[in-house]
Amino acid sequence: MSFPDQFNPNNRDLFRVLVEIFSDPQRLQWELASELARVSSGVDGKDANVDPIARSKLEEIFHAAELLVSSSQDFSMGSSVYGTPNIITPPEWALVTLAEWKPLLSVVANAHAQQFKFEPRMQTDDGFNPIDMGGMFGQAAQALGPALIGMQIGTSIGNVARRTFGNFDIPIPRESKTTVCLVSTNIESFANDWSLSLEDVALWASIREIATAQLLDIPHISQALLEPLNSYAMNFSPDAGALEDKLSAIDITDLSDFSQMQSIFGDPSLISASTPTPLQREAMEQSSTMFSLIEGWAEYVASTLSSKLISSHGPLTEALRRARVEREEEQDYLDIFLGLNTTQEQIDLGAKFVNGLVERIGPARLGEIWKDAAHLPTPAELDAPGLWIERVSFLDASY
């Protein structure tokens, strides 16, 4: 692992290292997050550069996908011209994603850091203050809490980078709204692992990337997703006691076995030991509804536009489903951290809603979903398309 010089474990100026850590924990937090995102997203430098031939092929496929979307009356959402896509490697995706998600992640990280603030325990009646392992390690955790959070953020994003096809597999709005990308090695690896055509996988991924980017370019849609994500973070209520109880379990008589500390600080539940507040539950329901809706739409667009062109459409969609289920566990921490449910079940819920609308009102009217903020489905309507149709019909009649 490569560290900046001032944080290099081999640096003999230990005092200077400690001063850096304790005086600027947020700087350490994001430097560690970046380093771990980069390291955990690649394997032995294998993904250092994109092959020029692969780049050219993916660019060509992307432009074909862009033409398919823009020429569709049902799916074109206004401007859909994104120019030449960024064809990048997993480590590049990880670092760009960390930078572009930083405004949201900073809110979340600052809220979670409150969990590491400890109050000293009271003395006993006789004035004796016993050795308090929870308190002792708790004070260290309070100082290193931001670094711990940065490490878990970086590792989680790095893990996602190893399998994502583009910017919007997790449809969180980005600062560079019009930027779309394809992760070449992941698309190639997925095609090889599932014995699929590279061209088929790349076309599917490109259409899905464009369809999602179009939605997130619409301000009221981005806002409808970002507001509950921020609300979830800001309403985090830390449970320092749960963390302190875990730290108290460390056996002080045998600190030579570092696995005790490693297992505790490597546990994702350490950051989310508290029970979600009512406001958090409401926020997660809203953000997960938007996630389902966007994912269901993107799946429908990609399936509809590619089905006539992709020879392995059935095997491809089945492979995508199975791959998502297999990787749900590695994304579990990121979901907990953001307050977002990205499971296959949640994607299926959105797909069922979109297909339900197609059956009832036809594909030509699907664009009404995105007309304005008032048209976006509620959590209850997501599971009952008929309710949404009734409410929107009433709204439109009232205008």
BELKAQUI-V289032 format. One line per field, one symbol per residue. ss: DSSP state (~ for helix, > for strand, _ for the rest). phi: phi as a letter, one per 20 degrees, with the letter a starting at -180 (. if undefined). A space follows every 10 residues. Layout:
BEGIN
ss=???
phi=???
END
This chain:
BEGIN
ss=____~~~___ ___~~~~~~~ ~~~_~~~~~~ ~~~~~~~~~~ ~_________ _~~~~~~~~~ ~~~~~~~~~~ __________ _____>>>_~ ~~~~~~~~~~ ~~~~~~~~~~ ~~~~~~____ __________ __~~~~~~~~ ~~~~~~~~~~ ~~~~~~~~~~ ~____>____ __________ >>>~~~~~~~ ~~~____~~~ ~~~~~~~~~~ ~~~~~~__~~ ~~~~~~~~~~ ~~~~_____~ ~~~~~~~~__ ________~~ ~~~~~__~~~ _______~~~ ~~~~~~~~~~ ~~~~~~~~~~ ~~~~~~____ __~~~~~~~~ ~~~~~~~___ _~~~~~~~__ ___~~~~~~~ ~~~~~~~~~~ ~_~~~~~~~~ __~~~___~~ ~~__~~~~~~ ~~~~~~~~_
phi=.ddggfdfge feefffffff feebffffge ffgfffffff ecclmfdfbe fgffffffff ffffffffff eefedfdnfc edmfffeceg fffffffgff eggfffffff fffffeedef ffffgenedf fdffffffff fffeggfffg ffffffffff ffcfeafdfd fegdfegeec bcefffffff fffdldfgff fffgffffff fffgfffegf fgffefgfff fgffdfdfdf ffffffffff effbefefff fffffeegfg ecfffgfgff ffffffffff ggffffffff fffffefede fdgfgfffff ffffffegff egfffffemc ddffgfffff fffffffgfe cnffdfffgd gaffeffegf fgebggffgf fffffffef
END
